[in-house]
Amino acid sequence: MNIKKIQAMEMHIKKITFYSVYVDCLSRIIQEFIENGDDNLKPTDLPNLVVLLSKLSYRLRLNIMKMGNDWEFLN
């Protein structure tokens, strides 16, 4: 395996790791708001968090697909 392909795979793994941490953190925040409620929340806070969560999960899915395509061509 050449160095460029190894570096590309490492980049994909780093991105997937970061996005999965962001998605996990946001989903925990949203779940806590739903379970416990919070009087300090604005009406738009929860929908904005959900939109951000969907964008991050979409990026996570794209990176996984890119990594899968790159991995397929390594063999």
PyRosetta script that sets phi, psi and omega in degrees:
from pyrosetta import init, pose_from_sequence

init()
pose = pose_from_sequence("MNIKKIQAMEMHIKKITFYSVYVDCLSRIIQEFIENGDDNLKPTDLPNLVVLLSKLSYRLRLNIMKMGNDWEFLN")
pose.set_psi(1, 132.3)
pose.set_omega(1, -177.4)
pose.set_phi(2, -82.1)
pose.set_psi(2, 167.7)
pose.set_omega(2, -173.0)
pose.set_phi(3, -66.2)
pose.set_psi(3, -38.5)
pose.set_omega(3, -179.3)
pose.set_phi(4, -62.4)
pose.set_psi(4, -40.2)
pose.set_omega(4, 179.5)
pose.set_phi(5, -68.9)
pose.set_psi(5, -37.7)
pose.set_omega(5, 177.3)
pose.set_phi(6, -64.5)
pose.set_psi(6, -43.6)
pose.set_omega(6, 178.6)
pose.set_phi(7, -64.2)
pose.set_psi(7, -38.9)
pose.set_omega(7, 177.7)
pose.set_phi(8, -63.6)
pose.set_psi(8, -42.3)
pose.set_omega(8, 179.0)
pose.set_phi(9, -66.0)
pose.set_psi(9, -39.8)
pose.set_omega(9, 177.2)
pose.set_phi(10, -63.3)
pose.set_psi(10, -38.3)
pose.set_omega(10, 177.3)
pose.set_phi(11, -63.7)
pose.set_psi(11, -44.8)
pose.set_omega(11, 178.8)
pose.set_phi(12, -61.9)
pose.set_psi(12, -42.8)
pose.set_omega(12, -179.2)
pose.set_phi(13, -64.6)
pose.set_psi(13, -40.3)
pose.set_omega(13, 177.5)
pose.set_phi(14, -62.5)
pose.set_psi(14, -45.7)
pose.set_omega(14, -179.9)
pose.set_phi(15, -63.2)
pose.set_psi(15, -43.5)
pose.set_omega(15, 179.5)
pose.set_phi(16, -62.5)
pose.set_psi(16, -40.5)
pose.set_omega(16, 178.4)
pose.set_phi(17, -62.4)
pose.set_psi(17, -48.3)
pose.set_omega(17, -179.5)
pose.set_phi(18, -62.5)
pose.set_psi(18, -48.9)
pose.set_omega(18, -178.2)
pose.set_phi(19, -64.3)
pose.set_psi(19, -36.3)
pose.set_omega(19, 178.9)
pose.set_phi(20, -67.8)
pose.set_psi(20, -35.1)
pose.set_omega(20, 176.1)
pose.set_phi(21, -66.3)
pose.set_psi(21, -43.9)
pose.set_omega(21, 178.7)
pose.set_phi(22, -61.5)
pose.set_psi(22, -45.5)
pose.set_omega(22, -179.8)
pose.set_phi(23, -62.5)
pose.set_psi(23, -43.7)
pose.set_omega(23, 179.3)
pose.set_phi(24, -62.1)
pose.set_psi(24, -45.2)
pose.set_omega(24, -179.5)
pose.set_phi(25, -62.9)
pose.set_psi(25, -47.7)
pose.set_omega(25, 180.0)
pose.set_phi(26, -64.2)
pose.set_psi(26, -40.2)
pose.set_omega(26, 179.9)
pose.set_phi(27, -66.1)
pose.set_psi(27, -35.3)
pose.set_omega(27, 176.1)
pose.set_phi(28, -66.7)
pose.set_psi(28, -40.5)
pose.set_omega(28, 177.7)
pose.set_phi(29, -62.0)
pose.set_psi(29, -46.8)
pose.set_omega(29, -179.7)
pose.set_phi(30, -63.1)
pose.set_psi(30, -43.6)
pose.set_omega(30, 179.1)
pose.set_phi(31, -61.7)
pose.set_psi(31, -40.6)
pose.set_omega(31, 179.0)
pose.set_phi(32, -65.6)
pose.set_psi(32, -40.1)
pose.set_omega(32, 176.9)
pose.set_phi(33, -62.6)
pose.set_psi(33, -41.4)
pose.set_omega(33, -179.1)
pose.set_phi(34, -66.3)
pose.set_psi(34, -43.3)
pose.set_omega(34, -177.5)
pose.set_phi(35, -71.6)
pose.set_psi(35, -45.6)
pose.set_omega(35, -171.6)
pose.set_phi(36, -100.1)
pose.set_psi(36, -23.6)
pose.set_omega(36, -175.8)
pose.set_phi(37, 69.4)
pose.set_psi(37, 162.3)
pose.set_omega(37, 178.1)
pose.set_phi(38, -156.3)
pose.set_psi(38, 126.1)
pose.set_omega(38, -178.4)
pose.set_phi(39, -72.4)
pose.set_psi(39, -18.9)
pose.set_omega(39, -178.4)
pose.set_phi(40, -85.0)
pose.set_psi(40, -2.8)
pose.set_omega(40, -179.7)
pose.set_phi(41, -73.1)
pose.set_psi(41, 137.9)
pose.set_omega(41, 171.3)
pose.set_phi(42, -83.8)
pose.set_psi(42, 158.5)
pose.set_omega(42, -179.9)
pose.set_phi(43, -61.1)
pose.set_psi(43, -23.3)
pose.set_omega(43, -177.9)
pose.set_phi(44, -94.3)
pose.set_psi(44, -7.6)
pose.set_omega(44, -175.9)
pose.set_phi(45, -63.3)
pose.set_psi(45, -50.7)
pose.set_omega(45, -177.8)
pose.set_phi(46, -65.2)
pose.set_psi(46, -45.6)
pose.set_omega(46, 175.9)
pose.set_phi(47, -60.6)
pose.set_psi(47, -37.3)
pose.set_omega(47, 178.1)
pose.set_phi(48, -65.7)
pose.set_psi(48, -38.7)
pose.set_omega(48, 176.6)
pose.set_phi(49, -64.8)
pose.set_psi(49, -38.5)
pose.set_omega(49, 179.2)
pose.set_phi(50, -67.1)
pose.set_psi(50, -39.4)
pose.set_omega(50, 176.9)
pose.set_phi(51, -63.3)
pose.set_psi(51, -44.6)
pose.set_omega(51, 177.8)
pose.set_phi(52, -62.3)
pose.set_psi(52, -40.9)
pose.set_omega(52, 177.9)
pose.set_phi(53, -61.8)
pose.set_psi(53, -41.8)
pose.set_omega(53, -180.0)
pose.set_phi(54, -67.4)
pose.set_psi(54, -37.4)
pose.set_omega(54, 177.7)
pose.set_phi(55, -65.4)
pose.set_psi(55, -43.5)
pose.set_omega(55, -179.9)
pose.set_phi(56, -67.2)
pose.set_psi(56, -39.8)
pose.set_omega(56, 179.3)
pose.set_phi(57, -68.3)
pose.set_psi(57, -32.5)
pose.set_omega(57, 175.7)
pose.set_phi(58, -65.3)
pose.set_psi(58, -43.6)
pose.set_omega(58, 177.9)
pose.set_phi(59, -64.3)
pose.set_psi(59, -37.9)
pose.set_omega(59, 177.6)
pose.set_phi(60, -61.7)
pose.set_psi(60, -45.0)
pose.set_omega(60, 179.0)
pose.set_phi(61, -63.1)
pose.set_psi(61, -41.7)
pose.set_omega(61, 178.2)
pose.set_phi(62, -62.6)
pose.set_psi(62, -42.0)
pose.set_omega(62, 179.6)
pose.set_phi(63, -66.4)
pose.set_psi(63, -37.0)
pose.set_omega(63, 177.1)
pose.set_phi(64, -65.0)
pose.set_psi(64, -41.2)
pose.set_omega(64, 178.9)
pose.set_phi(65, -66.1)
pose.set_psi(65, -40.9)
pose.set_omega(65, 177.9)
pose.set_phi(66, -63.0)
pose.set_psi(66, -43.4)
pose.set_omega(66, 179.9)
pose.set_phi(67, -64.4)
pose.set_psi(67, -39.9)
pose.set_omega(67, 177.5)
pose.set_phi(68, -61.9)
pose.set_psi(68, -41.1)
pose.set_omega(68, 177.7)
pose.set_phi(69, -65.4)
pose.set_psi(69, -42.7)
pose.set_omega(69, 179.1)
pose.set_phi(70, -65.8)
pose.set_psi(70, -40.3)
pose.set_omega(70, -178.4)
pose.set_phi(71, -65.2)
pose.set_psi(71, -36.7)
pose.set_omega(71, -179.2)
pose.set_phi(72, -61.0)
pose.set_psi(72, -35.9)
pose.set_omega(72, -177.0)
pose.set_phi(73, -85.9)
pose.set_psi(73, -4.7)
pose.set_omega(73, 179.0)
pose.set_phi(74, -74.5)
pose.set_psi(74, -29.6)
pose.set_omega(74, -175.1)
pose.set_phi(75, -76.7)
pose.dump_pdb("model.pdb")
